[in-house]
């Protein structure tokens, strides 16, 4: 048995030597993947009534919940800013409300593509881009902030959750999270753990827990003018600029 091992080892070494000496066969080659990913999202767009009178406007991106997925934008008007706009409410933002296709979750790269397209077509102040969402959209808000923190000034995730390990990547983004204390669909601990992780990363996030609310923490939140005042009080900050303020 020992002899067999020695012979096999010798054969393996000889084969390796033959391959290694073949200078005309590169061991590693430099390649590049160059593929353009097609993104298609339907969305509602609301421009401020004085849109033409200013060179730039803050942008509010709203992400709906799982129940509004599909191919009818009427569903997107069920909650949040689109519902208020449909009722006649005026916002001092460009408001974009995309619809997630059926049986899917929000995809960060698609939302960034939407932000790119909006910035190219409309008078968007790219230092004042805000993201908010409820339930599935709350999760989407947390994950988008971690994916593209350099694009966002502030977020307001409602009854969602994220990856606490990624909180350090968006410690420069202002955060005000909301949750119902009696939420059994998405436990309030999901928001609490993200707030805790952000504090550990040196951020100063805000968290509002509604003592008597269940999963619907969004009606009270979107009906509160202080949310929009808070959003407008923030501009995009690079990480190093945020750290200087501490």
C-alpha positions as CSV (number, residue, x, y, z in Angstrom):
1,X,0.0,0.0,0.0
2,X,2.8,2.4,0.8
3,X,4.4,1.7,-2.6
4,X,1.1,2.5,-4.4
5,X,0.8,5.8,-2.6
6,X,4.4,6.8,-3.6
7,X,3.8,5.9,-7.2
8,X,0.5,7.8,-7.4
9,X,2.1,10.8,-5.7
10,X,4.9,10.7,-8.2
11,X,2.5,10.5,-11.1
12,X,0.5,13.5,-9.8
13,X,3.7,15.6,-9.4
14,X,4.8,14.7,-12.9
15,X,1.4,15.7,-14.4
16,X,1.5,19.0,-12.5
17,X,5.0,19.7,-13.8
18,X,3.8,19.1,-17.4
19,X,0.9,21.6,-17.0
20,X,3.0,24.2,-15.2
21,X,5.6,24.1,-17.9
22,X,3.2,24.8,-20.7
23,X,3.8,28.5,-21.1
24,X,1.3,28.8,-24.0
25,X,-1.6,27.9,-21.6
26,X,-2.3,30.9,-19.3
27,X,-3.4,29.8,-15.8
28,X,-5.7,32.8,-15.4
29,X,-7.2,35.1,-17.9
30,X,-8.7,38.6,-17.5
31,X,-12.3,38.7,-18.5
32,X,-15.2,41.2,-18.2
33,X,-18.9,40.7,-17.9
34,X,-20.7,43.5,-19.7
35,X,-24.4,42.9,-19.6
36,X,-27.1,45.6,-19.3
37,X,-29.9,44.4,-17.1
38,X,-33.4,45.4,-18.2
39,X,-35.5,47.1,-15.6
40,X,-39.2,47.7,-16.0
41,X,-41.2,49.3,-13.2
42,X,-44.5,51.1,-13.4
43,X,-44.9,54.0,-11.0
44,X,-47.1,56.9,-10.0
45,X,-45.5,60.3,-10.2
46,X,-46.7,63.5,-8.5
47,X,-45.0,66.8,-9.2
48,X,-45.5,69.8,-6.9
49,X,-47.9,72.4,-8.2
50,X,-45.2,75.0,-8.4
51,X,-42.8,72.5,-10.1
52,X,-41.8,74.8,-13.0
53,X,-40.9,77.7,-10.6
54,X,-37.9,76.0,-9.0
55,X,-34.8,74.5,-10.4
56,X,-34.8,71.5,-8.1
57,X,-37.1,69.7,-5.7
58,X,-36.6,67.0,-3.0
59,X,-37.7,63.5,-4.1
60,X,-39.8,61.2,-1.9
61,X,-39.7,57.5,-3.0
62,X,-42.6,55.5,-1.5
63,X,-42.5,51.7,-1.3
64,X,-45.8,49.9,-0.8
65,X,-46.5,46.7,1.0
66,X,-47.0,43.1,-0.2
67,X,-50.7,43.6,-0.7
68,X,-50.3,46.2,-3.4
69,X,-48.1,44.1,-5.7
70,X,-49.3,43.5,-9.2
71,X,-50.0,45.3,-12.5
72,X,-52.6,47.9,-11.4
73,X,-51.3,51.2,-10.1
74,X,-54.7,51.8,-8.5
75,X,-53.5,49.3,-5.8
76,X,-50.6,51.6,-4.9
77,X,-53.1,54.4,-4.0
78,X,-54.4,52.2,-1.1
79,X,-52.0,53.6,1.5
80,X,-49.4,56.3,2.2
81,X,-48.5,59.3,0.1
82,X,-50.3,58.1,-3.0
83,X,-53.5,57.7,-1.1
84,X,-53.2,61.3,0.3
85,X,-52.3,62.7,-3.1
86,X,-55.4,61.0,-4.6
87,X,-57.4,62.7,-1.9
88,X,-56.1,66.1,-2.9
89,X,-53.1,66.5,-0.6
90,X,-50.2,68.6,-1.8
91,X,-46.6,67.6,-1.0
92,X,-43.5,69.8,-1.3
93,X,-41.8,66.8,-3.0
94,X,-41.6,65.0,-6.2
95,X,-43.3,61.8,-5.1
96,X,-42.5,58.6,-7.0
97,X,-44.5,55.5,-6.0
98,X,-43.4,52.3,-8.0
99,X,-45.3,49.1,-8.0
100,X,-43.6,45.8,-7.3
101,X,-44.6,43.0,-9.6
102,X,-46.7,40.1,-8.3
103,X,-44.9,37.4,-6.3
104,X,-41.7,39.5,-6.0
105,X,-40.0,41.6,-3.3
106,X,-38.4,45.0,-3.8
107,X,-35.0,44.7,-5.6
108,X,-32.5,47.3,-4.7
109,X,-30.8,47.6,-8.1
110,X,-34.2,48.3,-9.7
111,X,-35.0,51.0,-7.3
112,X,-31.6,52.6,-7.9
113,X,-32.3,52.5,-11.7
114,X,-35.5,54.3,-11.0
115,X,-33.7,56.9,-9.0
116,X,-31.3,57.4,-11.9
117,X,-34.1,57.8,-14.4
118,X,-36.0,60.2,-12.2
119,X,-32.8,62.3,-11.7
120,X,-32.2,62.4,-15.5
121,X,-35.8,63.4,-16.4
122,X,-37.0,65.7,-13.6
123,X,-35.7,68.5,-11.4
124,X,-34.5,66.3,-8.6
125,X,-32.3,67.7,-5.8
126,X,-30.1,64.7,-5.4
127,X,-29.0,65.9,-2.0
128,X,-32.5,65.6,-0.7
129,X,-33.7,62.1,-1.7
130,X,-35.9,60.5,0.9
131,X,-37.2,56.9,1.0
132,X,-40.2,55.5,3.0
133,X,-42.2,52.4,2.9
134,X,-44.6,50.2,4.9
135,X,-44.4,46.5,5.7
136,X,-42.7,44.9,2.7
137,X,-41.8,48.5,1.7
138,X,-40.4,49.0,5.1
139,X,-38.0,46.1,4.5
140,X,-37.3,47.6,1.1
141,X,-36.5,50.9,2.7
142,X,-34.0,49.5,5.1
143,X,-32.3,47.4,2.4
144,X,-32.1,50.2,-0.1
145,X,-30.4,52.4,2.5
146,X,-27.8,49.7,3.0
147,X,-27.4,49.1,-0.8
148,X,-27.1,52.8,-1.9
149,X,-26.4,55.0,1.2
150,X,-24.6,57.5,-1.0
151,X,-27.9,58.3,-2.8
152,X,-30.2,58.9,0.2
153,X,-30.5,61.7,2.8
154,X,-33.1,60.2,5.1
155,X,-35.4,57.2,5.4
156,X,-38.6,56.5,7.3
157,X,-39.2,52.7,7.3
158,X,-42.6,51.6,8.8
159,X,-43.2,48.2,10.4
160,X,-40.3,46.6,8.5
161,X,-36.9,45.2,9.3
162,X,-33.4,44.9,7.9
163,X,-30.0,43.3,8.3
164,X,-28.4,44.7,11.4
165,X,-25.0,43.6,10.1
166,X,-25.3,46.1,7.3
167,X,-26.4,49.0,9.5
168,X,-22.8,50.4,9.6
169,X,-23.0,51.0,5.8
170,X,-25.7,53.7,6.2
171,X,-24.8,55.3,9.5
172,X,-24.6,58.6,7.5
173,X,-28.3,58.4,6.6
174,X,-30.9,60.0,8.9
175,X,-33.4,57.4,10.2
176,X,-36.8,57.7,11.8
177,X,-38.5,54.3,12.1
178,X,-42.0,53.5,13.1
179,X,-43.7,50.3,14.5
180,X,-46.8,49.2,16.3
181,X,-46.2,47.6,19.7
182,X,-48.9,45.0,19.0
183,X,-47.7,44.1,15.5
184,X,-47.8,40.3,15.1
185,X,-47.1,40.3,11.4
186,X,-43.7,42.0,11.7
187,X,-42.6,42.1,15.3
188,X,-41.5,45.5,16.6
189,X,-38.1,43.9,17.6
190,X,-37.3,44.1,13.9
191,X,-37.2,47.9,14.0
192,X,-35.7,48.0,17.5
193,X,-32.7,45.8,16.5
194,X,-31.9,48.1,13.5
195,X,-32.1,51.2,15.7
196,X,-29.7,49.5,18.2
197,X,-27.3,48.5,15.4
198,X,-27.3,52.1,14.0
199,X,-26.5,53.5,17.4
200,X,-23.6,51.1,17.8
201,X,-22.4,52.4,14.4
202,X,-22.4,56.0,15.7
203,X,-25.7,57.1,14.3
204,X,-28.5,58.9,16.1
205,X,-31.7,57.3,14.7
206,X,-35.2,57.9,15.9
207,X,-37.8,55.2,16.7
208,X,-41.5,55.7,17.4
209,X,-43.5,52.8,18.8
210,X,-47.3,53.2,18.8
211,X,-48.4,51.5,22.1
212,X,-51.8,50.4,20.8
213,X,-51.1,49.9,17.1
214,X,-50.9,46.5,15.4
215,X,-49.4,46.1,11.9
216,X,-51.0,49.4,10.7
217,X,-48.4,51.8,11.9
218,X,-48.6,53.8,8.6
219,X,-51.9,55.6,8.8
220,X,-50.8,57.6,11.9
221,X,-47.3,58.1,10.5
222,X,-48.2,59.4,7.0
223,X,-50.9,61.6,8.5
224,X,-48.4,63.3,10.7
225,X,-47.0,66.6,9.1
226,X,-44.0,66.3,11.4
227,X,-42.7,63.4,9.4
228,X,-42.4,65.5,6.2
229,X,-40.9,68.4,8.1
230,X,-38.3,66.1,9.6
231,X,-37.5,64.7,6.1
232,X,-37.0,68.1,4.6
233,X,-34.6,69.0,7.4
234,X,-32.0,66.5,6.1
235,X,-29.6,66.6,3.2
236,X,-27.3,63.9,1.9
237,X,-24.1,63.6,3.8
238,X,-21.0,61.5,3.0
239,X,-19.8,59.2,5.9
240,X,-16.8,61.4,6.8
241,X,-19.0,64.5,7.1
242,X,-21.3,62.8,9.4
243,X,-18.5,61.6,11.6
244,X,-17.1,65.1,11.9
245,X,-20.4,66.3,13.5
246,X,-20.2,63.8,16.4
